[in-house]
Amino acid sequence: MKMMTRTTKTLSIDEKIAKAKANFEKAKLRYDATAKVLENLQAKQRSIQKNELIKAVEKSGKTYAEIMAFLESTD
């Protein structure tokens, strides 16, 4: 009986490892890009909210002291 070598099994595992590494790198790049998009969108949202808050304060007719007193009293 002839002994079969394990090179095909090892090669197959090596190929699977290489493919998994490539897939991981692609997924990481997609994750990083998506995280950056999310970060930018959240920054835009905060900016919009700040502008809305400033407009509401201006529209309220309250003084700075009145607004600060109100904010500090709600703690």
N, C-alpha and C positions, 0 to 999 in steps of 0.2 A: 504494500500500500504506500502510495506516494504522499508525503507530508505537504500540505498546502502552506504557503507563507502567509503571514498576516499583513503583508504590505497593502493589499487591497482594502482591508478593514481599516488600517491606519490611515491610508490615503483618503478613504471615505470620511473618516472622522476629521481629518485635517481640512478637507474640503468643507465639511459642515461647520467647523469652527471659523474658517475664513468667511463663509457666507453669513454666519451669525454676526461676526464682527462688522462686516459691511452693512448688514441690516441695522445693527446697533448704531453705527455712525450716521446712517441716513436718518434714523429715528431721532437721534440727538440733534442733528442739524434742523430737522423739522420742529422739534421741541423748542430749541433756542429761538428760532424764527418766530414761532407762535408766542412764546413768552415775551419777546420784544414787542410784537404787535399788541398784546394784552397790556403791557406796561405803558405803551404810547396811548392807547385808548383810555386807560385809567387816568393818565396825566391830563388828557383832554377833558375828561369828565370833571376832574377836580377844578380845572381852569374855568369851565362853564359854570360850575356850582359857585365858585368864588365870584364870578361876574354877576350871577343872579343874586347872590347875597349882597353885594355892593349896591346893586340897583334897588333891592328891597330896602336897604338901610337908607339910601338917599330918598326914596319915595315915602318912607315912614314919617319924615319930618322930625324925628327924634334927634336929640343932640348926642354927641359922642358919649358924654357922661351918663346920659339916660340909658343908652344901649349897653354900655359897660356894666352899669349897676344891675340891669336886667340879667345880663349873661352871668354875672357873678352870683346873683341871688338864686339861680337855678341849680347850683352845685349840690 
